[in-house]
């Protein structure tokens, strides 16, 4: 699945976005409140037969949510419980947001990028998972914010492909492009484990979850191996839960 979202107060930008979605035959969900228009266009479909993978878009009571990735469980779910499969995707995020707002999102077990637009509070939140998969890119120009799960989607929807020379220098010096930079001047990425909070007061980037803690120092190689095995098994249990076959 590929998706692109827009938040704008410009009628011209709204019309242009709608025309592009029609031309590309994308599925479009929108929420308008006052002079603000927010829309999310989805191209492609989730993986067939696997409700835990792919992406979902849902709307409820003025809240628009898009999820790209895996929703493993809510904050109070235990590994292996049925609740892990009962509330996956955008619907689960909406329910969590209604109950606990941002505090609930911090507790969700996800490998996903998440978009939330709350029309009542005029607040847009773009959340990138703690492990950084998948990424979420954004571009802000003239009062319009575009975001997507790939840079090519932003280019398709009108962002200029101007090279960021400082980012290129950083890439050749360090072997990667540090967040929030990308190789394109007009495109940035939400850093790992952080969120973009966009309100009428402005745009703020902040950490919503702590980094993965370092492993405690152990006294023996055997203890280290046992701890590694335990963590690998726990991770695999989460990955294959709900699947009939393992490859």
C-alpha angles and dihedrals in degrees: 000000000000122000141178129194135197136198115186145146092204117105089202092055091047093053092046092051093049092050092052092050091050092048092051093040091234124167108249131201119183141182120191123189122171109321094336121102120193123181138168120202119197125200120190128010137263119269110288116250094010114095092179094062133061123031142295137200124202137173127202132164095338095317118117119195133183125185124192111187140012126337104198101176146317126270095271098040122112124220110270095019122130090240088073090071100029099072110031130149133009094337091061091049091051091051091049092048092051092053104038110002113208094351090065094050090057090061099047117109102228144153095193147094111244133201122198126180115183109191095191093059094031088231130144120194126189112190126193119199123253091250093046097241117158107019126225122211130193141185127196121200132160097341094316124110120199123185136176145162091250135034092230090063090057090050091050089054097052111279111143114243096228114159119242103222094190090054091050090053090049091049094054092043099047104018094243141054111253118228135289088025125085130181088264118077096218096043127077132177130223108247120245113281092008137106136215112229112197118187135150086272091062144268121311130181116206141159114257098178132033118248118265104282120245119255113263116251111264130200101225142035090236092056090050091050092049091050092049091050091049093052093045092051092048091050092048091049089057093046097051100035107125095015122116096208136035121207 
